[in-house]
Amino acid sequence: MIRLRHKLFLQLFRLLDIGMMAVTLFGLIMLVAEEGDPERILTFFRVTYRPVDVLAVVALLTGWAIILDSVVQYDTNRWLELRSRILSILKATLLSSLVLAVVGQVMSVGRFNRTVIILFWLITSGLGVLSRVLLILALRMVRRSGMNSRHVLIIGNQSAAEDLANRIERHSELGYHIEGILLPSGAALEKAPASRWPVLGTMAELQQILQKGVVDEVIKIPVNMADMSDSRRALQLGRELGVVVRLLPDKQDFSLLAQAQVEMFEGQPVITFFREAMLWHLLAKRLLDILVSGFLLVVLSPLLVVVGLLVKATSPGPAIFSQERIGMNRRRFRMHKFRSMYRDAEQRLQEVEHLNEMKGGPVFKILNDPRITPLGRIIRQSSLDELPQLWNVFKGEMSLVGPRPPLPSEVRRYEWADQRRLSIRPGITCLWQIGGRSQLDFEQWMELDRQYIENWTFWLDLEILIKTIPVVLLRKGAA
């Protein structure tokens, strides 16, 4: 019966939202489009409307229903914060206003003018927020009076469980009544100060407690990889008895569990970890790589030809230097650069290895490398030597922004923490380019790459690209 009431309540609230939008739009049409004129309003009801007008109304209601169902959190979850509810309804009203504008434009509905659309957005947003605030206030009053309460059992170490129970008690609007604490398997009763929360036993008694007492929810803390058997037992018993089970992961494992995605394979659920979920950002990144690299290859083609001819003319050897590098997930590819060193530079590496100025790590770098040609020094300082890498970007082997593509010999000497930078596509520029370039030591370089990977978004790429321009033009930190 409780679940039926919840479902009916959710459906009613969903209908109230879409009804609120429909009434708001109708009222605005009467007041704005029809200017509140009684005669025009009466005429509005007598007119036989075009099929396209009826279709516009159907499209509006359908679009609004899809948006509300997809964006708004119609959930009786007691742990869902008011802030989350407000943000979801504000997103829905904004998208619904955009749908109103599109339908009005495509189907030439004159009454959906700019004033109506703006007022519709403002009014529906205000009413949506007000309804959520009133709902929370009403639920708090009901739950604080003892109605609609839930009996909760907390499973976890005694001190952690008592701390959570105290925190829950401070939020009486949750309507939770703490039945007691259950210790993990093999745990002993801690010598803690007297507490109002009784310790009912250990996980071995969970089934008996659920059978004898009134328990609506079980909260398991902390959830970590070391006690999955207890969590699995709680989930199994909760499912068998129809008891809600909540798992609160500890901070160490939260980042792992937060990245889990449930997919289906031939009817069997598959839990996937660490797959990139920012698909739209990834698509935007790849489109940016293709468009920018393709555009620059065309526009800069005269410059590419001139630099190539100069390299060829000023020292013996090919104009383009191609070298095997390690890309995303250890895929090997040939990275291209304008040759800035003498043809026998790699054979002479042993002669200058002792001059390496890169502190720590496997990377080799010398500020005044004697193997660099006079022209090579110029094109390095101006970053012209890296222009051929635009072809690597266009092909998808590299990106405009990403960690520097390492040599196979460097990767073999990586520490475990450095391996993470191989999980994404390497790039021409990154945080190291705008943070010091050759002035950085190896550990600083790796730390900047880790920061980029952990905080990556499409907008971060745009920011790095914009900041790279003055760095290259002013030759900051160039070797």
C-alpha positions in Angstrom: 0.0 0.0 0.0 2.9 2.4 0.8 4.5 1.7 -2.6 1.1 2.3 -4.3 0.7 5.6 -2.6 4.2 6.6 -3.6 3.5 5.7 -7.3 0.2 7.6 -7.3 1.9 10.6 -5.6 4.7 10.6 -8.3 2.2 10.4 -11.1 0.0 13.2 -9.6 3.1 15.4 -9.2 4.1 14.8 -12.8 0.6 15.7 -14.0 0.6 18.8 -11.8 3.8 20.0 -13.4 2.6 19.5 -17.0 -0.8 21.0 -16.0 1.0 24.0 -14.5 2.8 24.6 -17.8 -0.3 24.2 -19.9 -2.4 26.6 -17.7 0.5 29.1 -17.6 0.8 29.1 -21.4 -3.0 29.4 -21.9 -3.2 32.3 -19.4 -0.3 34.1 -21.1 -2.0 33.7 -24.5 -5.2 35.2 -23.1 -3.4 38.1 -21.3 -0.6 38.9 -23.9 -1.6 37.6 -27.3 -5.3 38.4 -26.9 -4.5 41.4 -24.7 -7.1 40.4 -22.1 -9.9 41.6 -24.3 -13.1 39.7 -23.4 -14.4 39.8 -27.0 -11.1 38.5 -28.4 -11.0 35.8 -25.7 -14.5 34.7 -26.6 -13.5 34.6 -30.3 -10.5 32.4 -29.3 -13.0 29.6 -28.3 -15.2 30.0 -31.4 -12.5 29.8 -34.0 -12.0 26.6 -35.9 -8.2 26.1 -35.8 -5.9 24.7 -38.5 -4.7 21.1 -38.2 -1.2 22.6 -37.8 -2.3 24.4 -34.6 -3.7 21.2 -33.1 -0.4 19.5 -34.1 1.5 22.3 -32.3 -0.4 21.7 -29.1 0.2 17.9 -29.3 3.9 18.5 -30.0 4.2 20.8 -27.0 2.5 18.5 -24.6 4.5 15.5 -25.8 7.8 17.5 -25.7 7.1 18.7 -22.2 6.2 15.2 -21.0 9.4 13.8 -22.3 11.5 16.6 -20.8 9.8 16.2 -17.3 10.2 12.5 -17.4 13.9 12.7 -18.4 15.1 15.7 -16.4 13.0 16.1 -13.3 13.7 13.7 -10.3 10.2 12.4 -9.5 11.4 10.5 -6.5 10.1 10.1 -3.0 13.7 9.4 -1.9 14.1 11.1 1.5 17.8 11.7 0.8 17.2 13.7 -2.3 18.1 17.3 -1.4 15.9 20.3 -2.1 18.7 21.9 -4.1 18.8 18.9 -6.5 15.0 19.0 -6.9 15.1 22.8 -7.7 17.9 22.4 -10.2 16.1 19.6 -12.0 12.8 21.6 -12.4 14.8 24.7 -13.5 16.4 22.7 -16.2 13.1 21.3 -17.3 11.4 24.7 -17.5 14.3 26.1 -19.5 14.1 23.2 -22.0 10.3 23.4 -22.1 10.6 27.1 -23.0 13.0 26.3 -25.8 10.6 23.7 -27.1 7.8 26.3 -27.0 10.0 28.7 -29.0 10.9 26.0 -31.6 7.3 24.8 -32.0 6.1 28.4 -32.4 8.8 29.1 -35.0 8.5 25.9 -37.0 4.7 25.8 -37.1 4.3 29.6 -37.4 2.1 29.9 -34.3 1.9 33.7 -33.9 0.6 33.6 -30.3 3.9 32.0 -29.1 5.7 35.3 -29.4 8.9 36.3 -27.6 7.1 38.0 -24.7 4.9 34.9 -24.1 8.0 32.6 -24.1 10.0 34.8 -21.7 7.1 35.1 -19.3 6.3 31.4 -19.6 9.9 30.6 -18.6 9.9 33.0 -15.6 6.4 31.9 -14.3 6.9 28.2 -14.7 10.3 28.4 -13.1 8.9 30.3 -10.1 5.9 28.0 -9.7 8.2 24.9 -10.1 10.6 26.1 -7.4 7.7 27.1 -5.1 6.0 23.7 -5.5 9.2 21.9 -4.4 9.7 24.2 -1.4 6.1 23.6 -0.3 6.4 19.9 -0.8 9.5 19.7 1.4 7.9 21.8 4.1 4.8 19.7 4.1 6.8 16.5 4.3 8.9 17.9 7.1 5.7 18.7 9.1 4.2 15.3 8.5 7.4 13.4 9.4 8.2 15.4 12.4 4.8 14.6 13.8 5.6 10.9 13.6 3.6 10.1 10.5 5.2 8.6 7.4 8.2 7.5 9.5 10.7 4.7 8.5 12.4 2.3 10.9 16.1 2.0 10.1 18.8 -0.5 11.0 22.4 0.7 10.6 25.2 -1.8 9.9 28.8 -0.8 10.5 31.5 -0.3 13.0 30.1 1.0 16.2 31.7 4.5 16.2 30.8 5.1 12.5 27.3 3.8 12.9 26.7 6.0 16.0 28.0 9.0 14.2 25.6 8.4 11.3 22.7 7.8 13.6 23.4 11.1 15.4 23.6 12.9 12.0 20.3 11.4 10.9 18.6 12.4 14.2 19.6 16.0 13.5 17.5 15.9 10.3 14.1 15.0 11.7 12.6 15.9 8.4 13.9 12.5 7.1 11.3 10.8 9.3 13.8 8.1 10.3 13.5 6.1 13.6 16.8 4.3 14.4 16.1 0.8 15.6 19.7 0.1 16.4 23.2 -0.8 15.2 24.5 -4.1 13.8 28.2 -4.7 13.8 30.1 -6.3 10.8 31.0 -9.9 10.7 33.7 -10.8 13.2 33.6 -7.4 14.9 33.7 -7.0 18.7 31.8 -4.5 20.8 33.8 -1.4 21.2 34.3 0.3 24.5 32.5 3.4 23.7 30.6 5.9 25.9 27.0 5.0 26.7 24.9 5.6 23.6 21.1 5.8 23.0 21.5 3.5 20.0 21.5 -0.2 21.1 23.9 -2.6 19.5 21.7 -5.5 18.4 24.5 -7.9 17.5 26.5 -8.7 14.4 25.7 -9.5 10.8 25.1 -13.1 11.8 21.8 -11.9 13.5 20.6 -9.8 10.5 18.1 -12.4 9.3 16.6 -12.9 12.7 16.3 -9.2 13.3 14.6 -8.6 10.0 12.2 -11.4 10.7 11.2 -10.3 14.2 11.3 -6.5 14.2 9.9 -3.7 12.2 12.6 -2.6 9.7 11.9 -0.6 6.6 15.4 0.2 5.6 18.9 -1.1 6.2 21.9 1.3 5.9 25.3 -0.4 5.4 28.5 1.7 6.2 31.1 1.9 5.1 31.0 0.0 1.8 34.4 -1.0 0.7 36.1 -3.7 -1.2 37.2 -5.5 2.0 33.7 -6.3 3.3 31.7 -7.0 0.1 30.4 -10.3 1.7 28.5 -8.3 4.4 27.1 -5.9 1.7 26.1 -8.8 -0.5 24.3 -10.5 2.5 22.5 -7.3 3.4 21.4 -6.9 -0.3 20.2 -10.5 -0.5 18.1 -10.4 2.6 16.7 -7.0 1.8 15.6 -8.2 -1.6 14.0 -11.3 -0.2 12.0 -9.4 2.5 11.3 -6.3 0.4 13.4 -4.1 2.7 15.1 -1.0 1.3 18.9 -1.3 1.5 21.2 1.7 1.2 25.0 1.4 0.8 27.2 4.4 2.0 30.7 3.9 0.5 33.7 5.3 2.3 35.7 8.0 0.7 38.4 5.7 -0.5 36.1 3.6 -2.6 33.5 6.3 -3.5 35.4 7.3 -6.7 35.4 3.7 -7.8 31.7 3.1 -7.2 30.6 6.5 -8.7 32.1 5.5 -12.0 30.2 2.2 -12.3 27.8 1.9 -15.2 25.2 -0.9 -15.6 24.8 -2.3 -19.1 23.1 -5.3 -20.6 24.6 -8.1 -22.6 22.1 -10.7 -23.9 19.8 -10.1 -21.0 22.6 -10.2 -18.4 23.6 -7.1 -16.5 27.3 -6.0 -16.8 28.8 -3.6 -14.3 31.5 -1.5 -16.0 34.1 0.6 -14.3 36.3 3.5 -15.6 34.6 3.9 -19.0 34.6 7.5 -20.0 31.0 8.8 -19.5 31.5 12.3 -21.0 30.5 11.2 -24.5 29.4 14.6 -25.7 32.6 16.2 -24.5 34.6 13.4 -26.3 32.6 14.0 -29.5 33.2 17.7 -29.3 36.9 17.2 -28.7 37.2 15.0 -31.7 35.2 17.3 -33.9 37.4 20.2 -32.7 40.6 18.2 -33.6 39.3 17.4 -37.1 38.1 20.9 -37.9 41.0 22.9 -36.5 43.8 20.6 -37.8 42.1 20.3 -41.2 41.7 24.1 -41.4 45.3 24.8 -40.3 46.7 22.2 -42.7 45.0 24.0 -45.6 45.7 27.6 -44.5 49.3 27.0 -43.4 50.2 24.8 -46.4 52.3 27.6 -48.0 54.2 28.0 -44.7 54.6 24.2 -44.4 56.1 24.1 -47.9 58.5 27.0 -47.2 59.7 25.5 -43.8 60.2 22.1 -45.4 62.2 23.5 -48.3 64.4 25.5 -45.8 65.1 22.5 -43.7 66.0 20.5 -46.8 68.2 23.2 -48.1 70.1 24.1 -44.9 71.2 20.6 -43.9 71.4 17.2 -45.5 68.6 14.8 -44.7 64.8 14.6 -45.1 62.6 17.6 -44.3 60.2 15.6 -42.1 61.5 13.6 -39.1 59.2 10.6 -38.2 59.6 8.8 -35.0 57.8 6.0 -33.3 55.8 7.1 -30.3 53.4 5.6 -27.8 49.8 6.7 -28.1 46.5 6.0 -26.3 46.5 2.7 -24.5 50.0 2.0 -25.7 49.1 2.1 -29.4 52.3 2.8 -31.5 52.3 5.4 -34.2 54.7 7.5 -36.3 54.8 11.1 -35.0 55.9 13.7 -37.6 58.0 16.9 -37.0 60.1 19.1 -39.2 63.6 17.9 -38.7 65.5 20.3 -36.4 68.6 18.2 -35.8 71.4 16.8 -38.0 70.7 13.6 -39.8 72.9 11.5 -37.4 71.5 12.9 -34.2 70.2 9.6 -32.9 73.5 7.9 -33.5 75.2 10.7 -31.5 72.8 10.4 -28.5 75.4 8.6 -26.4 77.8 11.4 -26.8 75.5 13.9 -25.0 73.5 11.7 -22.6 75.6 12.9 -19.7 74.4 16.5 -20.4 70.7 15.7 -19.8 69.1 18.7 -18.0 65.8 17.0 -17.2 65.7 16.3 -13.5 64.5 12.8 -12.7 62.6 10.5 -15.0 63.4 9.0 -18.4 63.0 12.1 -20.6 66.1 13.5 -22.3 66.4 17.2 -22.9 69.3 19.7 -23.4 68.8 23.4 -23.7 71.8 23.9 -26.0 71.9 20.5 -27.7 74.9 20.5 -30.2 73.0 18.2 -32.5 70.4 20.9 -33.3 70.9 22.7 -36.6 70.9 26.6 -36.8 67.5 26.6 -38.5 66.3 23.9 -36.2 66.9 26.1 -33.2 64.7 28.8 -34.8 61.8 26.5 -35.7 62.0 24.9 -32.2 61.7 28.2 -30.4 58.8 29.2 -32.6 57.2 25.7 -32.4 57.1 25.6 -36.2 58.8 22.1 -36.0 55.5 20.7 -34.5 53.2 21.8 -37.3 53.4 18.4 -39.1 51.8 16.9 -36.0 48.5 18.5 -37.3 48.4 15.5 -39.7 48.7 13.1 -36.7 45.8 15.0 -35.1 43.7 14.9 -38.3 44.2 11.1 -38.5 43.2 10.6 -34.8 46.6 9.4 -33.6 47.0 12.6 -31.5 44.8 15.4 -30.2 45.3 19.2 -30.1 45.4 18.9 -26.3 46.8 16.0 -24.4 50.0 14.7 -22.7 53.2 14.6 -24.8 53.5 11.4 -26.8 56.4 9.5 -25.1 59.1 7.3 -26.7 58.9 3.5 -26.2 62.2 3.7 -24.3 60.7 6.3 -21.9 57.5 4.3 -21.3 59.6 1.2 -20.3 61.1 3.3 -17.4 57.8 4.8 -16.2 56.8 4.5 -12.6 53.3 3.0 -12.0 51.7 6.4 -11.4 53.1 7.7 -14.7 51.2 5.0 -16.7 47.9 6.8 -16.3 49.0 9.4 -19.0 48.8 6.6 -21.6 45.0 6.2 -21.0 44.1 9.2 -23.3 45.2 10.4 -26.7 48.4 12.4 -26.6 48.5 16.0 -27.8 50.4 18.9 -29.2 49.9 21.1 -26.2 48.7 20.6 -22.6 49.1 22.1 -19.1 52.9 21.6 -19.3 53.0 23.8 -22.4 51.4 26.8 -20.6 53.0 25.9 -17.3 56.7 26.2 -18.1 57.5 23.9 -21.0 61.2 22.9 -20.8 61.7 24.7 -17.5 59.7 22.0 -15.7 61.3 18.9 -14.1 60.0 15.5 -14.9 57.8 15.1 -11.8 56.2 18.5 -12.3 55.5 17.5 -15.9 53.8 14.2 -14.8 51.8 16.0 -12.1 50.4 18.5 -14.6 49.4 15.6 -16.9 47.7 13.8 -14.0 45.8 17.0 -13.2 44.7 17.3 -16.8 43.4 13.8 -16.9 41.6 14.0 -13.6 39.9 17.3 -14.4 39.4 17.0 -18.2 36.5 18.6 -19.9 36.0 20.0 -23.4 36.1 23.5 -21.9 39.5 22.8 -20.3 40.8 22.0 -23.8 39.5 25.3 -25.1 41.1 27.1 -22.2 44.5 25.4 -22.8 44.4 26.2 -26.5 43.7 29.9 -25.9 46.5 30.1 -23.3 48.9 28.3 -25.6 48.8 31.0 -28.3 50.6 33.8 -26.3 53.0 31.2 -24.9 54.1 30.1 -28.4 54.1 33.7 -29.8 56.3 34.9 -26.9 58.4 31.7 -26.9 58.0 31.3 -23.2 60.0 28.3 -21.9 60.9 27.1 -25.4 64.0 24.9 -25.7 
